[in-house]
Amino acid sequence: MLDSPNSFLATHEQESGYSEQRWRTELARGHWHVGLVHGKQVSLVGATREPGRPAYERFLEYLWVSPGSRGQGVGSRFFDLVLGRLQAAGVRTAFLWVLDGNDVAVRLYRNAGFEPVGQPVPLTARPGRSEQLFRLDLTGRRWRLNHR
């Protein structure tokens, strides 16, 4: 969040103030995937189930790739792996939100097959900013599950 503050809805200042219990609650909302390269953490994404939504839907959140690993295809390979795992677990639809101006993320998501849903939504928490919902139908797709 420090190196890409305009890519996330929350700020580093906000989230660094979260208590341990708040983080435990946040992490309990879904499954978290950490990408490793030579034993070093280089990527992260959460796959959460929103209350009241069908069991076959997940929202992807907190996607992050370390600055030193960006532009090397790590995000694409990691995303491909996570989407394949979700599909194998019976997830049929994946959603995610993207802040306006995060063109790198939009490119990654569109390359994975995500399509925008509706119009961007203005954010009251960040005046002048908006976010766009994206959706991906996982049924019938093939994913490479064994990246190295």
N, C-alpha and C positions, 0 to 999 in steps of 0.2 A: 504494500500500500504506500510505502514511502517513495518507491521509485516510479509508481504510476498512479498518483492520487486521483487523476481524472477518469480512471478506468473502473472505479468501484463506487458504489453508492455510499458506503460508510467511509469514514476517515480513519487513519492510523490512530489519531488522538482518541477518537471515540472507542474503538475496539481495544486499544491498549488499556483502557480503563475498565474493561469488563472484569468481573470477579471470576474466580475459578468455577463457581457454580453456574454462572451465566454461560461460560464456555462449555461446560459439561452439558447443559441444556441444549445449547446450539448444536453441539456435535451429536447428540442423541437423536436429532431430527432425521438422520439418514446414514448412508454409508459414505465413507470418505476414502478417496483413492490418492495415494502418494506415488509419484513417479520417481524412480531412482536411476541414476546413471553412475556406475562405478561406486555404488554405495552412498552416493550423495543425493539428497532430496532436491529435485529440480522442477517438480510440478505437483499441483494439488487440484482436486475438484471434489465437490460434494454432490451426491445424488440424493435428494430429499423427497419425501412424500408429503405433500401438503394436506392438512386436515380437510376432510370432506371430498377429496379427489379419489378417483378409482385407483385400485392397487396396481394397475398396469401403467400408471403415469409417474414420471419423476421430473423434478426440476433440478437442473444443474446449476451449481452455485460456487462462488469463490474460485473460479478457474484462475490459476496463477502458474506462470512459468518463470523460473529464476532468470534474472537479467542476462547472465552468462550463457544461458541455454536458448535464448530467443533467436529467431531467424535461422535455426538449424533443423527445423522439422520436428523438434521435440514435442511441441504442442499438438501438432497434427497426429503424430504417432500415439501419443498419450490419449488424446481424445478418441481416436479410433479404437484403442484398447478398451477404454471405459465404456464406450457405446456398445461394443461387442459383448462385454460382460453384462451390461444391463439387458441387452436383448436375450442373452442366454438365460438370464434370471426371470424372463417372462415379461419384461417391460416392453410395451408396444409404442409408447409415445414419450418423447423427451421434450421438455420446454426449457427455456432460459431467457433471461432478461439481459439486455445490453444497453449501457449508457450511450447517449448520443456522442459522437466524436471518437468512439473507440473503433476505428476502422480496421485495425489489425484483428480484433476479436470478430468483427462482422465477417471479415474475409475467411477466417478459420471456420466459423460456424456455417457460412454458406458453402464452403468447400466440403464440409461434412454432410451437407444436404438440408440444413435448417432453412426454413422460409419464414419471413415475417408474418405476424398475425395482427391484423387490424392496423391502427394508427399508433404512433408514439404517444406515450402517456406523460404529461407534464409532472414534474416532481415537486411537491410542496416543500420537501426537506432540502431541496437544492434548487432554489429559484433560478429560472432561465435554462434549466436542464430538463431532459426527458429521457425515458427509456423505452425500448422497443421489445415486445415479446416475440420470441422465435419458437418454432415448433418443428419437430422431426418425427416422421413416422418410421419406426424401426422395423416394422413387419416386412418380410421379404427381402431385407438387405443382407449383404454379406460383409462381415467385418474380419479383419485380420487380428487374431487373438494372441499371436506369439511374436511380438516385437522384441527386438534385442537392442 
